[in-house]
Each structure stands twice: as structure tokens, then as C-alpha cells.
Amino acid sequence: SGVVLFDIGGGSSELVWIDLATTAGKRRRMSDRVRSWMSLPVGVVNLSERHGGRHVSRTQFEAMVEEVAALLHAFPQVETLDRAVATGAVHMLGTSGTVTTLAGVHLRLPRYDRRRVDGTWLSGQRVAELVAEFAAMDYDTRVANPCIGRERADLVLAGCAILEAFRRRWPVDRLRVADRGLREGLLVELMSEDDAWRPRPRRRGGHTSHG
């Protein structure tokens, strides 16, 4: 079994493949279970700037998906992960404004509630339905939705496109939503445990995750 962790940010997105089948007695640290990881140079802000945010046609949405999908070919051990996903033993764990917003709409919340969203499981079919629903909304409809609002209305479709690219490459049956930043949580833990994953000093003026 395994997990594909992802964190969709404003200017980049992180992907980590965790192999849960590793024998616990031999390899105890979480970082020892990391099969591969990659930082993609796409996030909701720069993707929206290139393809549009407020008014996104189906053609523009597909162009965003294709841009991200092209980057996934370079994911380390991508074909091995493809085969693992095909067995049905892999699920996804996502954290970002995109997936938490999808979960909030799925739960039909009158306003966003992180306590209810955190830990929510979504089926692959339900994620596909939600992405299609969001893609069909115009800007005003997105603004009016209490779980999207004006703050996210011009970014959420780019996030959906990134997620859709992940899903098309790795069509898992289950996605779990975490309302806790992987960068601030698990990824930082992994990086600190592994000498090869030393976090880089934060640059002055660095972006905040908007995904």
C-alpha cells in the first residue's frame, strides 16, 4: 500500500510518494518510506496568470491540465508508481485550498469549517464530479459559494486543473483531505529527518501557499 501526498501552493506544488508496505521493523522513520518526491514549478497563482482565473473556458482549463500533466513525466520512478496505482493499493492525501474547498462544497457546509473538512474522504468519482462542477461555474457563482468566496474564486480552477492532472496520471479510488499544511507538517518532518531534504532558508518576500 502507499500514499501520494500533494500540496498545491501558489507558485509551486509538492508531490511525495510514501510506500507504506515497507517493513516497519527495518525502516522506522517516515523519511525511510519515501520512494520519490518532486517539487513542480506550478501553483494556482502562476497557472492562473498564464491561463486565466476569473473567466476560464473548457479549452483553457484543459490547457492548464495538460501543462501540469507534462511535468509529471519527470516524477522519479513514475512508471513504478503507475503500476502501484493500477493495483488499487494507493490513495492520495491532499492539503491545499483546492482540496479543502472541494471537501467543503461536498459536505454542503453553510460556511467553511476546518474541523469538519479535515480528514474527509472523497471517492475518485466524487472528486471528478466536484472538479466538473467547479469548472462549469462562472466567476459570480464561485464568489457566491460560501466555501469558495471572492478570496478563492479566481484561483480555485487552477487548483482543480492541477488536481485533475494528478488524478488522470494516477486514478486512485480514494482521496483524503487534510486541513493542515504538509509543508508545515509532514513534509517538514520528512525533510528534517533526511539529510538530503534540508529545508532551504526562506527567501525574503517568498510566497504564501494559496493552493
N, C-alpha and C positions, 0 to 999 in steps of 0.2 A: 504494500500500500504506500501511497505517497500523497504529498500536498504541493500544489503550485501556489505559492504566495505571491500576491502582487499588490503594489501600492502605486496608484495613479496620482502623480503630482501635477504641478503647474507647468514645469519645464522639462520634467523627466519622469520616467516610470520605472519601478524596480520589479524584477521577476526573480523568484528563488524557487528551485525545486528541492524539496525535502523528501528524502527516502525514509519512510517510517518502517520499512521492512528490515533495516539494519539491526543486527543482533545487539540488544541493549547492553548485555553484559560485556561486550567487547568495545563498543563505541558509545560512551555515555553522553558526551557533550552534544548539544544540539548542532553545533557547527560541524561536528563529525558526520552528521547526517545530510549535509548539504551536498547534493550531487552537482549542481551547477547554479549559476546566478548571472544576471545581466542587468545593467542599467541602460534603459532605452532613452535616446535624446528627444523623446516626445512626451508632452503633457497636455493638459487641457488648454492652457493659455497659448502656447506656441502653435498648437494644432488649430485652435480657433482663429488665430491671427492669419494663418495661411489659407484656411478653407471657409471661414465664416463662422459666426457664433449665434447671432440673433436669428438670421434667416438662412436656414440650411436646407437645400433641396436634397432629394434622394441621391442624385448624382454626386453632390458634394459630400454627403455622408459616406457613400461608398468609396469616394476618393480618400477620405480620412482612414477608413478601414484598410484599404489597400496599402496606404503609406506605412501604417504600423505593421501590417502583415509581412511586408517585405523585409522589415528589420528582424523579424522572428527567425528567419532562416539562419541567422548568425548565433542564435542561442546555443551555448555549449551543450553537447550531447542531445541536440534537438531530436534526432531520429530515435534515440533510446527513449526519450520522454514520450515521443509519439506512440511508440509501441506500448509503453506502460499505460498511457491513457486509453489505448484501444482495449486493454484487458478489463477496464472498468474499475480499477483499483485506486484511481487517483481522483481527488476532489480539489477544488480551489478554495482559497481563503483570501478574501479581498478586503482592503481598507482604503477608503478614499471617499470624497464627497459623492462620487458617482454611485458606488455600490450602496452606500448608506442611504442616498436619496432613492434609489430603486427600491430598497427594502422598506423605506417609509411609505412610499406610494403603494407597494404591495400590501402593507399592513393597513392601508387606508387611514393613516393617522391624521387627526384634525390639525396637528402641528407636530413638528419633528420631536421625537423623544428618544434620546440615545439609549436609555435603559431598555426600551422595547426593541430597538433596532439591533443592538449589539448581540451577536450570537445567532441571529436569524439565519435559517437555512432556506435556500431557494433552489428549486429544481432547474435543470438546464432548460426545460421547456418554458418554465415561468420566466426565467431571465430573458429568453428570446422574445417572449410576449411583451415584457416590460420595455425592452430596448425598442421593439417595433412601435409600441405605444408612444414612447418618448419621441421617436423620430417623426411620428405623424403629427405631433403637437406643433402649433405655431408659437411664436415667441410670447404672445399675450397669454396663451393658455398655460404655458410653462410658468410665467410670472404668477398667475392666479393660483397655481397649485401650492398648497401650504407647505409641502415638503420640498419644493424646488425654490419658489420665490424669485424675486428680482436678483438677488445676490448670485444665484447659480444658473439662472435661465439662459445666459449666453455662453455658458461653459459646459453644461451637462451633456450636450450632444457630442462634443468632442470626447468626453469621458466614455460615453456609450460606445463610440466608434472604437476606442482603444480596447474596451472590454470585449466588443464584438470580434475584434481581430484575435484576441486571446482565445475566445471561445471557438472560433472557426478553426484555429490551429489545433486546439486541444478541447474537443467537445465533451467535457465532463458532464456527469449527470447531476452533480451537486456543487453548489457554491455557498460557502458560509461567509457571512458579513461580520466584520469586526469594526466597531466604532472606537478603535484605539489605533493610533498611527504605528504602522510597522516600523517606520524609520525611528520612532521614539521608543519602540518596544522591542519586538523580537529581532528585527534587523540589527539594531544597535547591540543587542546581546550577542548575536552571532558574530558581528564584526569584532567585538571586543575579545571574544574567545579565540578567534582565528588570527594568527599573525599576518596572514595575507589580506585580512579585511580590516586594516586600521582605518578608522573614520578620518576623512580629510578635514582639516580645520575649516570651519565655516567662513566663507568669504564675506567680506563686508558688502552688505546690500544683497545677500543671497535671497532667493525667492522662497516664499512660503508655499507649502503644498496646497494646491487648490483642487485636486482631483476629485 
